[in-house]
Amino acid sequence: MIDKRKLVAVGALAAVGLGLAGCATGGGDEGDGKQTVSLLVNVTPNLTEEWWNDLVKPFEDANPDIDVTIQNPGAEGVAAAVPRLLAAGEAPDVVESLPPSTELAPELVDLSQYDWATEAPLAEQYTIDGKYYMAGIGLQVQSLWFYNKDAFAAAGITETPTTVEELGADLAKLKEAGWTGIQTGGDWMSSYALQTVGLPTVIADNPDWYQKMSAGELTFSKTYGDSVKEYADWIAKGYVNDDALGIKYTDAEQNFLDGKAALYPMGSWFVASEAAATDPANIGVFRAPAFEGTDQPAMGANIASPYVIMKESKHQDAAAKLVEYLVTDKDAILNQLKVDGNYRAGYDYEMGDLGTELLDIVTNTPDDAYTPTGQGYGERTLPTGYSTEINAQTQALLGGTSADDVDKAMDDWFTANVG
């Protein structure tokens, strides 16, 4: 689940991405003596370019010698854009939504000297060799199922499921009642449901799964195989929208908001979309369950809006000032938390019923249940390219490839990439 907006394919978009980046990168000095700090960010239905510009405007007003340029990676996405920009010698000064990894750490500025970095949410979990390379604004919860309460009622479902097996039984009832069970889509979304099915059990049963997978001490098929088989079974039974591979993120989200599906696996940022929607369906949320026999399901959670400074930046001091503002200014933090449905202790903002339900989940989830998602973060990471591969293989699953073939493909990928 990695970053929620990662894309699978990069090559066909590279030329477009270069065009987008050309006028936004560089972090050079302007003729009037201003320093230009480029900020590469996720741009989504919630996080528009206009929103980002509004976010940094108070910082620019307070620092008239610094001009912040918002850099939009386009459909390519931040995760794909960074290595390309590094290779082209056009690295941005600051990058949002890209957590540090052991591979990326050499390209990042060590922020250990700054209290605002070492004391930020989940800061210790993201350290690499004891060094702090990022600072974030809060918690982003990911192992969640949003559901249409009216659909559940129509299917005679009176309580949300507490195991994967119960969820499968509920999907059968929903189909019988005439509902599309799970709304998903193409692009980066493809593997989201599979990981929502799998991670709560996989990590609960193997707390050091990331480390052991990266060391070749576990295999995908033996740890994730039951989840792949379960999801493949749901696909075969028609519990997943049959046009998934052709649906984009924004359209999938809107379909669910419009009441066209019963379940939507997505992260906490969806709460903001529901709050902003006009006449949305009657939506609730429950924590992604594990398979029977797992007492404490793991909860996927990432740092919300991690910011890193690229070592190639020519304006590292100005970049540090910008990141400090983004992660310590109360108004800036609140704006970022509420626009994407994220949370941070001591920072309360007005939320609707759905946000309150999610806050209750967060409140009742013990700290040791939280786990990275997707490719991971800090020292709990998988080989580079995992998010792309699991996405591609889930797309194959949606296209009719068997669970056994997907498991073998993933095992082969790990064999080729571990070490």
N, C-alpha and C positions, 0 to 999 in steps of 0.2 A: 504494500500500500504506500509505500514510499511516498514520496511527495504526491499529493492527490492529483497533480496536473502533468505528470510526466507523459511523454509521448513515446511510441514505439519506434517509428521511423524518423530518421534524421536526414538521410541523404537527399531526398527529393526536395526537402525544405531548406537546404543549406543556402542556396542562392537567395531565397527570400529572406532568410535570417540575416545574411550579410547585409542585405539592403536595409533591413530594419536597424541593424546595429551601427551602420556606418556613420550616421550623424549623431549617435548617442554615446559612443564609447570614447575612450581616450583620456578623460579627466584632465584636459589641458587648461592652460591659463587663458583667460580672456583679455582682450586689449585694454580693458579698464582696470586691470589688476585683480579681478576676481578669480578665484580658483573654481574650476568646474569639477564637481564630484558626480560621477555616474553611478546610478543605483539601478541594478538589474533586478526586476521584480516579476512575480506572477501577476498576470493580468487576466481577470476572470469576470463573470457576470457581477460579482460583488466588488472585486478589487479592480475597478476601472482605472485607466490612466488619469482621468480627472480626479478620482478619489486619492490616488497616490500623490498627485501634485498638491492637492489640498492638505494632505497630511504633512508634507514637508514645508509648506509655506511659512508656518510660524518659526521654524528653524531658520529659514532663509531670512526672514524679517529680523531675527535676533542676531544673525551672522551675515551682515551685508557683503562681506568679502567672500562668501561661498555661494555658489549657484549649484543647485542640485538638478541633475538631468535624469529624468525617469527613462529607463531603457526597457522597452517591451520586446520580449523574445519572440512574440508571435506564436503561431501554432507549434513551433519547434519546442517551446518550453524551456524553462531555466536550466534544468539538469542537462539537457542536450546542448544548450547554447554555450555553457561555460567552457567545456573542453575545446569546442571549436574556436571560441574567441581567444582562449589561451594560445592555441596553436597559431592563430593569425596575428598574435601580438597585439590584440585589441581587448585585453582583459578589462572589465569594469572595475571601478574602485570598490564598490560594496555590492554584495549579492545577498538577496533575501530568498528564503525558502530552500537553501542548499546546506544541509547539515554537514559538518566536517566528517571526513573519513580518513583512514590511514593513508589512502592513496592521494587524497586531496590536501592533506595537512601541509606538505612542503610548499604548497602554493599560497598558503594563508598566513596572515599576520598573527603571531602569538599575542593574545589579549590578556595574558595572566597578570599583567601589571595593573589592570583596571578593576576596581571593586565592582563597577557596574556589570562587568562580565562574569567575574567569579561568584557573584551573589545572585545572578539571574536564575530564573526557573530552570530546573533540570540541568543546571550548569555542570555539576559534577559528573552526571551520567554521560555527558557528551565529551568529556576530557579524553585526550589521547596522549599517552605517556606523561600524564600529569599536567598537561598544558591545556589551557582554555582557548579555543579558537573561535568561539561563537558566543553570541548573547541573544536571547529570545525574549518574548513578551508574555508568554503564558503557556497553557497546556492545550493541545489539540487532540481530542479523543477520536479514535477511528473505528474500533470494533463495535459498531452499532448497527442495528436494524431499525429504520424508520418504518412505520406501518400505518395503513389506512384503517382507522378505527371502525368506520362504517363497513368496510369490506370484511373485517374480522367478525363484526356483529352479524352481517348477512350470512356468513359461513358458519355461524353458531359457535365461534371461538370466543370464550369468555375470559381467558387469561393468556398472557403472552408466554411463549415457550421458554422453558428453562434448560432444555437440552437440544442438541441438533436433531435427535430422533423426533422429539416433539415438534420441532419446526418443520420437519419433513411431513409429518402427519397433518399439520395445519395447512401446508401447501396443497395437499391432496384435497382437503375440505374446501379451500379457496377455489381450486380449479372446478370442483364439482358445483360450486355456487356461481360459476361463470366468470371468475376473476383471473386476470393475468397475475401470476404470483409475484415474480421478482422482476422489477424494472432495472435493467442494466443497459450498457451501451458499448460502443467501440472505443478506439483510441486507448488512453490509459485506464479507462474504466473497466475494461474487459476482465481483469483479474481481481477486481475489488471484492466481488461476492465470494469467489473461491477463498481468498485470504480471510474474509470475515467468517467463513465456515471453518477454516483450518487453524488459524493462529491461536484462538482461545484454548484449544486442546494441545496443539503441538508444543507451544511454549510452556504451558502448565506442566506437561509431562517431561519436557526437556528444557529446563531453565537456561541452560547454556547452549541452546540449539544453534545460535548464530556462530559461536566460537567453534563448536564441534563440526558443523557443516563446513566451515571455512578450513578446518584442519583435515577434512576428509574422514572424520571419525564416525559420522552418521551419513545416511543416504536420504535423499528426498523421498524415494518410494516407500521406505520403511517408516518414515515419520509423517509424511504428508499424504501417503497413499489412500488412507481411508477417506480423507476429505475430498480428494480428487474423485474417487469413486462415487461418493455421495452426491457431489455437485453434478457429475456426469449423469447420474441417475435422474436428478431433477431436470436437467436439460432434456433428456430422452422422454420424460413424462410430460413435457410441455409446461413446466412450472416457470420457465424463464421466457421473456418476450422473444419471439422467434426472429425478430428483425434486429437483434442486439448489435450485430457487427456493423450495421449501417446507421446506428443512432449516435449522434454526438452528445457530449456531456450536457450542454445547455438544453437540448431537446429531451434527453432522458429525465433531467430534473423537472422540466416543465410538465412532462407526461405524468409524473408522480404527483406533482402539485395539483394537477387538474383531475386527479382521482382516477387515472387510467390503469393503475396497478396497485397491488395490495402491499408490497414490500419494496423497500429501497435501501440497499446497503450503502452507507455513506458516512463520512466523518461529521464531526460536530459543526463544521462550517455550514451545513445544510440548514441549521436552525435559523441562521441569518436570512437565508433565501426564503424560508417559510414565513418569517416575520415580515419580509418585504413584499410578499406575494399578495395579489388581489384575489380575495375569496378562495384561499387554498382549501384542499380537502381537509377532513378532520384527521389530523396526523398525531401519532404518538411515537414513542421511541423505547426500545428495550436493549439491554446489553447483549451482545452476541454470545450465545451459549456455547458450551463445549459438549462433546459427546458424553454419553452416560458414563459415570465412573470417575469423572474429573470434578473434584470438590470446588476448586477455586479457578474458574476460567481466567486465562490471561486477558489483559485489556490492552489492545494496541493504542499507543499514545505517543505523539511526537511533540517536540517543542513547537510552539506556535511562532511563526515568523522568525526563524533563526537568521541572524545577520552575521556575515563574515566579511572580512576585509582582505582583498587580494594583495599578495606580496608585491605584485607588479605595479600597484598603485603609486603614482608619483605624488599623491597628496594624502599620505597615511594619517597625518595629524587631523586634517580636515575630515577625512573619512571617519576617524574615531569620534570626533565631535558629533557627527551625524548619527552614528550608531548609538552613542550615549543618549542623545536626545530621544531616539526612537524607542529605547528600552527603559528609560527612566522618567521621561516627562509623563505626568499622570494623564493629561488629556490625550496625548499621543497613544499611550497604552490603551486607554479605554476605547478610543476610536478603532484601534486595531482589534481589540478583543471582540467588540460587539459586531463589527462588520462581518466577521467570519465565524461567529459563534464559539469563541474560545474563552478560556477561564484562567484566572490568576487569583490566588488568595489575597484578600484585602481590596480587591477591585470589583466592586459591584456595579452593575448597570441594569437598567430596566429590561426585563425579558418577559416574553409571553409564556403561555402554559407549556409549550414544547421545550423552551429553554429551561423552565423550572424542572420538568421531568428529567432532562439531561443533567442538570446540576445535582439532582438527587442521586443519579447514577455515579457521578464523579465523587460525591460526598461519601458514598458507600463502597467505593472501590479502594481497597488497601494499596498503599504505595508499592508494595512488592509484587503486585499483580501487573503493573505496567510493563510493557515490552515495546521494543522498536517494531516497526512494520516494514514491509518491502525489503529494501536492501540493507536497512539498519542504520545505526548511527554510532558515533564514537568508536569504541573498540569492539562493539557488537555489530559487526557488519559481515555481509556476504561478498563474494567476488564481484567485481565491477561488471555490470550488465545483467545482474539477476533480475531486476525489475523489468527490464526489457524482455528477457527470456520467459519469465513466468507469464507476462502479458501475452506474448506471442503464442505460448502453449495453451493458455486459456482460450484464446481466440480459436485455436485449432479444436479444442474441446467443444466450443460453441458451434463449430462447423461440422462436427460429427466424428472427430478423431476419438478413439477409445481411451478410457482412463489408463489402461495398461501402456498404451503407446505414449501418452503424455508423461507418465511416470518414467518410462525408459528414456525419453528425450531429456527430461530434467536430470536424471542420473548421469546421462552422457555429458550434459552441459557442465555439471559440477566436476565430473572426472577431468574434463578438458580445461577447467578454469581454476581448480584448487591447486595451490602450491606455488 
